[in-house]
């Protein structure tokens, strides 16, 4: 009985922290898209962090998830997804699944999400977490996200949660007409968050804000140790 009470108390505390995250970190900094705010309220970020980080799951910072990767700062997730201007009917490519948190938020915002992760262990963990939460419109694919996911293209939106030396042309090619790509572009230590739009065959590019992400690795990203490049669904 006491353990059940303690669990209920902890869950209520985490809900309060999630609400505080939305109001103090997102709304206070100018996030206005009601759908993005609703998704950030709905998705339990604490389910996507390492066990020992439960008490800091809703803090205003990125958190390590192993293998040299992080779960992004909540504000940065909200900013990137607000920039996509999703309305609910879209097919979205999420590059850099990581823990699966951003993919889960995207699943709340879009019709279908393809999320690509190059590290097999993270891909498997994200798949398991998403399945456990009953999120069934997100498909995790193990593969080289720097080249996108050609077999599932075109996409109405693409979001990349890793810094690239330049905007990969293959990702632009995989955008549908009227589509939007959001990606950090720059060096290893700092990048610029960039929004790319494809309209009437023309490509426009807009800088949003300076940022720092882990590097995008793979054929069209930064060089690293050899990773499997064949896509494999989980």
Secondary structure, 3 states (H helix, E strand, C coil): CHHHHHHHHHHHHHHHHHHHHHHHHHHHHCCCCHHHHHHHHHCCHHHHCCHHHHHHCCCCCCEEEECCEEECCHHHHHHHHHHHCCCCCCEEEEECCCCCHHHHHHHHHCCEEEEEECCHHHHHHHHHHHHHCCCCCEEEEECCHHHCCHHHCCEEEEEEEEEECCCCHHHHHCEEEEEEEEEEEECCCCEEEEEEEEECCEEEEEEEEEECCCECECCCCECCCCCCCCCEEC
